[in-house]
Structure formats: structure tokens, C-alpha cells
Amino acid sequence: MDNLDVNLIKLDQSAKTKEEAIKQCGQLLVDNGYVEEGYVDSMLARNKDVSVYMGNFIAIPHGTESGKKFIKKTGISIIQYPMGVDFSDDPSEEKLVTVEFGIAGLNGEHLEILSQIALFCSDIRNVEKLADAQNSEEVINLLKEVD
């Protein structure tokens, strides 16, 4: 998987709500010059339309169609939440996320990235490795195996 940047990876983070987690993922993309500020709002809007929770302790926030104008270059932010963040809308069901991937893709590249992440994370052992990673390089090395 290309587009991996150590500056877009944060380990051992926490967030009280899914909205806070999505903002953190989006802000990493903003702070590192991948997207403009407006993209974060489109990531939050996307989650209101369709949950970005993917199962297997993974969430993949990305922008809406109208948010594409805020993308400067393709990038993936990755945040590890050891204590988990609940992404459910219903208090009776828990959708815990321990690894979150924020995606900004130019020219439809986000679709390929989404499918690569989904495939990699369909194996719960891969998710556990990401959740246990001790540094950004370890995360990148795990994801470089994906193609």
C-alpha cells in the first residue's frame, strides 16, 4: 500500500466519541497538507449518511462526494485507540474501534485504498497486529504487505 507517511500515524490515542475520533483522523490529513479543513466536515457528514464502522474493530472515515474538492493529494491517516472508541449509534450495541484509517483519495484512488484496507483487516489477526504496533514504522511495514 502506497501513500503511507509516518507523520499521518498516531499511536496510543484516545477519543470519547466517534465524532472526536473522526475529527482527529481528518485533522492529521489537514495538518500534513493532504486536505483542506473542509474535508473534515465531509468525513463527519459521510458517517451520518453511512457508518464508517467496518467491523473487526476498524473504522474507515472518508469524505463525501462534495468533499472531494478539499483533497490536495491522496493520503491515509491511521490512529490507534488501545482503549477503543464506540462507533455505534445504538447504546445497546457496541461497535468498538481500535484502529481508524482516514482516507483522502484523488481521482477515485480512495476506492482502491478502501478495498485494500478492508481485505487486510478482514483477517482479525492483522487488526490485532496493528492494534499492538509499538511505532509508526511497524504499522507501515504491516500495511506494505498489502497490494
Steps between C-alpha positions, in 0.01 A plus 500: 500500500642837397424841650620401846667782693635471857364850566147369439520227763415553867526219751355463848230767457158541659169655399175520693270491196507378142469863384812593698684200352397594144613860559838377627545287187400788274714754684810286440430526127448878530812558712719313252371675186291219350161671529345837583305551822162452326581134437464420872137618489436278197644203695252569782217538246593165339473326836153651554388359162665159533698379800873484433525208744614196304496224762808322640578806717564719194353832383586663167382861496515670162329798343181538304482562127474875566806483726728394212572864413693532830750222415849620400668159476423138584578398857409264781501598866510220755415531867530223757257506797609235755193565718271504197240751384134403470371570147146370556188716469304273731607494867395134525757386244870569520709554186847537645776644281867454590648609165363779284606577141421847364503499120531783252529382141540700182347372175315210659815360665310474828304204362814294449634602842167412664501154344865437596434597863178299513676194362795532741270560798264216414759284680462585868863401563613786276284742699650369824852560362407860412337552839814369673752689284754692705610756241403655167759302304346174625157616376645592159683168469181307579302695241772480234418131474163604354473528123 
